[in-house]
């Protein structure tokens, strides 16, 4: 379970820190209205930040057998993964 938390936290920080740093620097350097390039960079980093939520589903399915079995059950697959393997 500790590896799952490590993966989730690592992905979260990888996606969150660039956006926060960018926003902090932009707030200190520019005044409104922001140039187009600044707004585009902010939009791209917002997408990267939101990808973290999308990636969590795959991390939990990959690293946690209980989640993997629940995903298989949701998809209508009757075969489950043995947790003793």
Backbone torsions as a table, in degrees:
resi	resn	phi	psi	omega
1	UNK	NA	-31.6	-179.8
2	UNK	-64.9	-33.8	178.6
3	UNK	-68.3	-35.3	178.0
4	UNK	-64.0	-44.9	179.3
5	UNK	-63.7	-39.7	177.5
6	UNK	-62.5	-44.8	178.0
7	UNK	-62.3	-47.7	-178.0
8	UNK	-63.0	-44.6	179.3
9	UNK	-65.2	-40.3	178.3
10	UNK	-62.9	-44.5	177.7
11	UNK	-65.3	-41.5	179.3
12	UNK	-59.4	-48.6	-179.3
13	UNK	-66.6	-36.8	178.4
14	UNK	-63.2	-34.7	-179.2
15	UNK	-88.9	-27.7	-172.7
16	UNK	-90.3	-41.0	-174.9
17	UNK	-61.9	-43.5	178.9
18	UNK	-60.9	-40.7	-180.0
19	UNK	-65.2	-45.3	-179.4
20	UNK	-64.2	-43.3	178.7
21	UNK	-63.7	-45.0	179.2
22	UNK	-60.2	-48.3	-179.9
23	UNK	-61.3	-39.8	179.3
24	UNK	-64.2	-46.1	-179.3
25	UNK	-65.6	-43.8	-179.4
26	UNK	-63.1	-40.4	179.6
27	UNK	-64.0	-36.0	-179.3
28	UNK	-78.8	-29.2	-173.3
29	UNK	-93.3	-45.1	-173.0
30	UNK	-104.1	155.6	171.4
31	UNK	-113.4	153.7	179.5
32	UNK	-67.0	145.5	-1.3
33	UNK	-78.3	142.1	-177.4
34	UNK	-79.7	146.8	175.2
35	UNK	-63.8	159.4	-177.7
36	UNK	-59.0	-41.1	-179.5
37	UNK	-61.6	-36.4	178.7
38	UNK	-67.6	-42.7	179.5
39	UNK	-67.2	-37.2	177.8
40	UNK	-65.6	-43.3	177.0
41	UNK	-61.0	-40.8	178.1
42	UNK	-64.1	-41.0	179.9
43	UNK	-64.3	-42.7	180.0
44	UNK	-64.3	-43.9	179.9
45	UNK	-69.1	-28.4	174.2
46	UNK	-66.1	-38.3	177.1
47	UNK	-65.3	-43.3	177.9
48	UNK	-61.0	-40.9	179.3
49	UNK	-63.8	-41.1	-179.0
50	UNK	-73.8	-19.8	176.2
51	UNK	-64.2	-23.0	179.6
52	UNK	-58.5	-40.7	178.4
53	UNK	-64.5	-39.4	178.8
54	UNK	-66.1	-39.2	-177.1
55	UNK	-72.8	-27.7	-179.6
56	UNK	-58.9	-37.9	179.5
57	UNK	-58.4	-44.0	-178.9
58	UNK	-73.5	-34.9	178.0
59	UNK	-64.1	-47.9	179.8
60	UNK	-64.2	-40.0	178.1
61	UNK	-66.3	-30.8	-178.9
62	UNK	-80.4	-40.4	-170.8
63	UNK	-99.9	-19.3	-174.0
64	UNK	-117.6	118.1	-175.3
65	UNK	-66.1	-36.2	179.5
66	UNK	-64.0	-42.6	177.1
67	UNK	-65.8	-40.9	179.7
68	UNK	-60.4	-43.8	178.0
69	UNK	-64.5	-37.9	177.9
70	UNK	-65.7	-39.6	177.8
71	UNK	-63.6	-44.3	179.3
72	UNK	-62.2	-39.4	179.0
73	UNK	-65.8	-40.9	177.9
74	UNK	-63.2	-35.1	-179.0
75	UNK	-82.1	0.1	177.3
76	UNK	85.5	12.2	177.5
77	UNK	-87.6	130.3	-178.4
78	UNK	-89.4	-15.3	179.0
79	UNK	-81.3	134.7	179.0
80	UNK	-115.9	164.3	179.8
81	UNK	-91.2	132.3	179.6
82	UNK	-74.5	122.7	-178.4
83	UNK	-71.1	-8.8	-178.5
84	UNK	-88.9	0.2	-178.3
85	UNK	-80.2	NA	NA
